[in-house]
Amino acid sequence: MNASASSFSSVRVAIIGAGVIGLSIAWRLAQRGAAVTVFERDAAGQGASRAAAGMLAACAELEPGEEGLLPLNRAAQALWPGFAEELERASGESVDLRTEGTLVVALTADDQARLRHQLEHQHALGLPLEWLSAAQVKRREPYLNPNLVGAVWSPEDHQVDNRRLSVALRIVAEQAGADICEHRPVERIVSEGGRVTGLVAGGQAHAADVVVLAAGAWSRSLEGLPLAARPPVRPIKGQMLALGMDPARPLLNHVVWAPGIYLVPRRDGRLIIGATTEEKGFDTRLTAGGQLALLQAAWRALPGIEELPIVEAWVGFRPGSRDDAPILGRGPLDGLVYATGHHRNGILLTPITAAAITRLILDGVTDPVVAPFRPERFAPAVAAE
C-alpha cells in the first residue's frame, strides 16, 4: 500500500514509552503523517535506552537455543548503516556508529574450548566469525591480558552510542511532528467493547485510535488491560559502570567480550563495563558485590584499567519476556500494539522494530521477519495465569 503522508493525518497514535523503541516508532509514524503523541513516565531516553551499552551484536552473542532470533537480529543489523546515516542527516547529531567489530576473548584453555565449540555452531548457521590466534588478537588490541589464548573475531558486530541515539531520535521525532510528553506516566489504558480508545495520563484522558505499548520493563504494570492483554515482561536488573580513558590513547578500540564481562570503548574516552544479570525486580541499588564482579572480570581481561578513574556507575532494567525474545504485533484488544520485551537487543532492534510497527499500524502488514514474535505465542500461558 503506497499512500501519501496526508492519508494518515487522521490516524491518532499514542505511544507509551519514550525510549529508543518508542521514539523511533514515533519518528517513522510521524514521517508518514500520523498524529503521534508519546507519553513518558520520566525524561525521554532515560530508562533502558540510557543504561545500555549500544552493542549491535547479532553474531558473536548468539548461543545455542537462540537460533530463532537470528533472522530478526541479522535483518536489524543490516539496516543500521542506512538508519544511522539517515538519522544523523535529519537530526544534525552524531550517533557514533563504530565499525571496528567485536572480539570474544579466551583467557584460558577452558575458555578456548568453549568458544571453539560455540564457533562451530555459529559457523553452521552461516555467521561470519573466525578464530584468531593470541598473536593476531594482540596486534589488534595490545593492552589485553598478555596471557590470553585467542579470540573469536566478529567483523560485523558493531556499536553505537545509545545515549546519543536517544537524543537524535527525539529531535527527528519532534521535527516530524510527534508530540513528546515527558514526566507524564500513563495511569491506565482505556478500552470499550474490546477496542482501545485512548489512555489516561496526568489525570487527563487522551483519545487514540492506536495505543503502542513500548514501556520496556514497565509494560506489564499498566492499568486498564485485562490479564490476558498484559505482556509477560519483567525487569532484569543490570549494574554497569564507566571508566575514563585518554581519548587520544585509549586502552581499547574494539568491543570486547571476556568471561563475565563486556567492554565497550567510546570515542570520548569512556570505557563501558557491563553488566550483571539479576532477577531483583526494580531494585535500583548499586551493590559492592556487583561492582566488584564487574571490575575483577574487566581487570582480568584488560589489566591496564587499574589506574583509570571510575566516572559513572548505574543500574538499568532490561525488559525480558518469558522467552527472552521481543513481543511485536497486535494485542488482544483492537488498536493495541506491542513493541516491548527486547531484552538485551533493544538498541540493535530499533530500526527494524520501528519499520515493522509502522507498517503494521498504517498498512496492516506484518513483516515476515517479525511474525514469530507476535504476542499470541504467549496467549495460552497468559490466559492460564
C-alpha positions in Angstrom: 0.0 0.0 0.0 1.6 3.3 -1.1 -0.2 6.2 0.5 0.8 9.8 0.9 1.5 11.1 4.4 -1.7 13.1 4.3 -3.7 9.9 4.0 -2.8 9.1 7.6 -3.2 12.5 9.2 -6.4 11.3 10.9 -4.7 8.3 12.5 -4.1 9.1 16.2 -1.4 7.1 17.8 -0.5 7.2 21.5 2.9 5.6 22.3 3.7 4.6 25.9 7.4 4.9 26.4 10.0 7.4 25.1 13.0 5.1 24.9 14.7 4.4 21.6 11.9 2.0 20.6 9.1 4.4 21.3 10.9 7.4 19.8 11.9 5.5 16.6 8.3 4.3 16.1 7.1 7.9 16.7 9.5 9.2 14.1 8.5 6.7 11.4 4.8 7.1 12.0 5.0 10.9 12.1 7.0 10.8 8.8 4.1 9.2 7.2 1.6 11.7 8.6 0.1 10.0 11.6 -0.8 12.2 14.6 1.6 10.8 17.3 1.8 11.5 21.0 4.5 9.9 23.1 3.9 9.6 26.9 7.0 9.0 29.1 7.0 8.4 32.9 10.4 10.0 33.2 12.5 12.0 30.8 12.9 10.7 27.2 15.6 8.2 26.8 16.4 7.8 30.5 15.4 4.2 31.0 17.0 1.1 29.5 18.0 3.2 26.5 20.4 5.2 28.6 21.6 2.3 30.6 22.5 0.2 27.6 26.0 -0.3 26.1 24.9 0.1 22.4 26.3 -3.1 21.1 24.9 -4.3 17.7 25.8 -7.9 18.2 23.8 -10.3 16.1 26.6 -12.7 15.6 29.1 -13.1 18.4 26.4 -13.2 21.2 24.4 -16.0 19.5 24.2 -19.1 21.7 22.5 -22.5 21.3 18.8 -22.1 21.8 18.7 -18.5 20.4 18.6 -19.5 16.7 15.0 -18.2 16.4 16.3 -14.7 17.0 18.9 -14.8 14.3 16.9 -13.7 11.2 15.5 -10.8 13.1 18.8 -9.7 14.6 20.7 -10.0 11.3 18.0 -8.1 9.4 18.2 -5.3 12.0 22.0 -5.3 11.8 21.8 -4.9 8.0 19.6 -1.8 8.5 21.9 0.0 10.9 24.3 1.8 8.5 21.5 3.4 6.5 19.4 4.1 9.6 22.3 5.8 11.3 23.1 7.9 8.2 19.5 9.0 7.8 19.2 9.8 11.4 22.4 11.8 11.6 21.5 13.7 8.5 18.0 14.5 9.7 18.9 15.4 13.3 22.3 17.0 12.8 23.6 14.8 15.7 26.2 12.1 15.6 25.2 8.7 17.0 28.8 7.4 16.8 28.3 4.2 14.9 31.6 2.4 15.2 32.5 -0.4 12.8 35.7 -1.8 14.3 34.0 -5.1 15.1 33.9 -7.3 18.2 36.4 -9.7 19.8 35.3 -12.5 22.1 38.4 -13.3 24.1 39.5 -16.6 25.6 41.8 -16.1 28.6 42.2 -19.8 29.4 42.3 -23.2 27.7 38.8 -23.9 29.0 37.6 -20.6 27.6 39.1 -21.6 24.2 37.4 -24.9 24.2 34.0 -23.4 25.0 34.4 -20.6 22.3 35.6 -23.1 19.6 32.6 -25.3 20.3 30.3 -22.3 20.1 32.1 -21.2 16.9 31.3 -24.5 15.2 27.6 -23.9 16.0 27.8 -20.3 14.7 29.6 -21.4 11.5 26.8 -24.0 10.9 24.4 -21.1 10.9 26.5 -19.2 8.3 27.7 -16.5 10.6 30.9 -14.6 9.5 33.1 -15.3 12.5 36.7 -16.5 12.7 39.2 -17.7 15.2 42.2 -15.5 15.9 45.4 -16.7 17.5 46.8 -14.9 20.6 49.3 -13.0 18.4 46.6 -11.9 16.0 44.5 -10.6 18.9 47.4 -8.7 20.4 48.1 -6.9 17.1 44.6 -5.6 17.2 44.4 -4.9 21.0 47.9 -4.8 22.6 46.7 -3.9 26.1 44.6 -7.0 26.6 45.8 -9.7 29.0 49.2 -10.8 27.7 48.3 -14.4 28.6 45.2 -14.7 26.5 45.0 -17.8 24.3 42.9 -16.4 21.4 39.6 -14.9 20.4 36.6 -15.1 18.1 36.6 -12.2 15.7 33.2 -10.8 14.6 33.7 -8.2 11.9 30.0 -7.3 11.5 29.2 -6.8 15.2 29.5 -3.0 15.8 28.4 -0.4 18.4 26.5 2.8 18.6 26.4 5.4 21.3 22.9 4.7 22.7 22.7 8.0 24.7 23.4 10.0 21.5 20.9 7.8 19.7 18.2 8.8 22.1 19.0 12.5 21.6 18.9 12.2 17.9 15.7 10.2 17.8 13.9 12.7 20.0 15.0 15.5 17.6 13.7 13.8 14.5 10.5 12.6 16.1 9.6 16.1 17.1 10.7 17.5 13.7 8.4 15.1 12.0 5.5 16.3 14.2 5.4 13.9 17.1 4.4 15.4 20.5 6.6 14.0 23.3 5.1 14.4 26.8 7.8 13.8 29.5 7.1 13.1 33.1 3.6 12.1 32.1 3.2 8.5 33.4 0.2 6.7 31.9 -2.2 5.8 34.6 -4.3 3.4 32.5 -5.3 2.4 29.0 -8.9 2.9 28.2 -10.9 0.5 26.1 -14.5 0.0 25.2 -16.2 -3.0 23.5 -12.9 -4.9 23.0 -11.1 -1.9 21.5 -8.7 0.6 22.9 -10.0 4.2 22.8 -7.1 6.0 24.3 -5.4 6.4 27.7 -5.3 8.5 30.8 -2.0 10.3 31.7 -1.6 13.0 34.3 -5.2 12.8 35.2 -6.3 13.7 31.6 -7.9 11.5 29.0 -6.3 11.3 25.6 -8.2 9.7 22.7 -6.3 7.5 20.3 -7.1 5.1 17.5 -4.0 3.0 18.3 -2.0 2.6 21.5 1.5 1.3 21.2 2.9 -0.3 24.4 6.6 0.4 24.3 7.2 0.8 28.0 10.0 -1.7 28.3 10.3 -3.3 31.7 7.2 -1.4 32.9 4.9 -2.8 30.1 3.2 -5.3 32.3 2.2 -3.0 35.1 -0.1 -0.7 33.2 -3.7 -0.5 34.5 -6.7 -0.9 32.2 -5.6 -4.0 30.5 -7.2 -7.4 31.3 -4.8 -10.0 32.5 -4.7 -11.7 29.1 -3.6 -8.5 27.5 -0.7 -7.8 29.8 2.6 -8.8 28.1 4.8 -11.2 30.1 7.6 -8.7 30.6 9.8 -8.4 33.7 12.7 -6.2 34.7 16.1 -7.8 34.6 18.5 -5.7 36.6 21.9 -4.9 35.3 24.6 -3.0 37.1 27.2 -1.2 34.9 30.0 1.3 35.2 32.2 3.5 33.1 35.9 4.3 33.4 37.8 7.2 31.9 40.5 6.5 29.3 42.6 9.0 27.5 40.6 9.6 24.2 43.9 10.2 22.4 45.4 6.9 23.6 42.6 4.5 24.6 43.4 1.2 26.1 40.8 -0.4 23.8 39.3 0.2 20.4 37.1 -2.8 19.7 34.1 -4.1 21.6 35.5 -6.9 23.7 33.7 -9.8 25.4 35.6 -11.8 28.0 34.4 -14.2 30.7 31.8 -12.5 32.8 32.2 -9.1 31.1 31.9 -6.9 28.1 34.0 -3.8 27.4 32.7 -1.0 25.1 35.1 1.9 24.3 33.6 5.3 23.4 35.3 8.0 21.3 35.1 10.4 24.2 37.3 8.1 26.3 34.6 6.4 28.4 35.0 2.6 28.7 31.7 1.0 29.4 31.8 -2.1 31.6 28.8 -4.4 31.9 26.8 -6.0 33.1 25.3 -8.0 35.9 22.2 -10.1 35.3 19.9 -10.0 38.4 16.3 -11.1 39.0 15.7 -8.4 41.6 12.7 -6.5 40.2 13.1 -2.8 40.2 15.9 -2.7 42.6 17.9 0.5 41.8 20.7 -0.1 44.3 24.3 -0.4 43.2 26.0 -3.2 45.3 29.5 -3.8 46.3 29.3 -7.4 45.0 28.0 -6.4 41.7 30.6 -3.6 41.1 33.4 -5.8 42.4 32.5 -8.7 40.0 32.5 -6.3 37.0 35.8 -4.7 37.9 37.5 -8.0 38.6 36.4 -9.5 35.3 37.4 -6.4 33.5 40.8 -6.3 35.1 41.5 -9.9 34.2 40.8 -9.1 30.5 42.4 -5.6 30.5 44.8 -5.2 33.3 45.6 -1.5 32.5 42.2 -0.4 33.8 43.7 -0.5 37.3 44.7 3.2 37.2 41.6 4.5 35.4 39.1 6.7 37.2 35.5 5.5 37.7 33.4 8.2 36.1 30.0 6.7 36.4 28.0 3.7 37.8 24.4 2.9 37.2 21.6 0.4 37.1 19.3 -0.4 34.2 16.4 -2.8 33.7 16.3 -5.0 30.6 12.7 -5.8 29.5 12.8 -9.6 29.5 9.9 -11.6 28.1 9.1 -15.2 29.1 11.3 -16.5 26.3 13.7 -13.5 26.2 12.6 -12.5 22.7 10.7 -9.3 21.8 7.0 -9.0 21.7 5.9 -7.3 18.4 2.5 -7.1 17.0 -1.2 -6.6 17.7 -2.6 -7.3 21.1 -5.9 -9.0 22.0 -7.7 -5.6 22.0 -8.3 -3.9 18.7 -6.0 -0.9 18.4 -3.4 -2.2 20.9 0.1 -2.9 19.6 3.1 -4.3 21.4 6.7 -3.2 20.9 8.3 -4.4 24.1 10.3 -7.3 25.6 13.5 -6.6 23.6 15.7 -7.9 26.5 19.4 -7.2 25.7 18.7 -6.3 22.0 16.8 -3.1 22.2 19.4 -0.9 20.5 20.1 -3.5 17.8 16.4 -4.0 17.0 15.5 -0.3 17.0 15.4 0.3 13.2 13.6 -2.9 12.3 11.0 -2.5 15.2 10.2 1.0 14.0 9.8 -0.1 10.4 7.7 -3.2 11.2 5.4 -1.5 13.7 4.8 1.4 11.4 3.9 -0.9 8.5 1.6 -2.9 10.8 -0.3 0.2 12.0 -0.6 2.1 8.8 -0.6 -0.6 6.1 -2.0 -3.6 8.1 1.0 -5.6 7.0 3.1 -7.9 9.3 6.7 -8.2 8.2 7.5 -11.9 7.9 10.7 -11.4 9.9 8.8 -10.2 13.0 5.9 -12.7 12.6 7.4 -15.2 15.0 7.4 -12.6 17.8 3.7 -11.8 17.8 2.1 -11.6 21.2 -0.2 -14.6 20.7 2.6 -17.0 21.2 2.1 -16.4 24.9 -1.7 -16.4 24.8 -2.4 -19.9 26.3 0.1 -19.4 29.1 -1.1 -15.9 29.9 -4.7 -17.0 30.0 -3.9 -19.7 32.4 -2.3 -17.4 35.0 
